Amino acid sequence: MTLTRKEFFRQAVRSLGKSALEVSDALKGRSSRVTPAEPEPEFADAPQPPASDEPRIATVDNSRCLARSCGCFSCLERCGAEAITMLPGVGVRIDAGRCTGCGTCEYLCPTFPKAIAMACDLTRAN
């Protein structure tokens, strides 16, 4: 019987994973059979909108933004209003006219402290 290197490593990884799951279940006192977990809602810990009815707008601090150097597109890809544009070498720019203030970009920003933050938009205030 001849195995390719690729198939050999696949079998090794499968066997290692199966063994790890069996040991984990044994330590937790579970049976060997796997029970399906309930699906968690997407964005369960998403930030809640502000209590006031003040309009919000995204503001960006490009000194913290990863898009200026490594090409992070997390906010750009998820902005439903298409209010975020990428400027190579600079970072991102927010179009205030298109920004809906939903906060998705702030939630998805991987930096700490966040490069995008939601602020009150005084131009849209009543």
KALIN-V33705 format. One record per helix or strand. SS is the DSSP state (A for helix, B for strand). FROM is the first residue (numbers start at 1). TO is the last residue. If there is no record, write none. Layout:
BEGIN
SS|FROM|TO ; SS|FROM|TO
END
This chain:
BEGIN
A|5|28 ; B|56|60 ; A|66|68 ; A|74|78 ; B|84|87 ; B|91|94 ; A|104|108 ; B|116|120 ; A|122|124
END
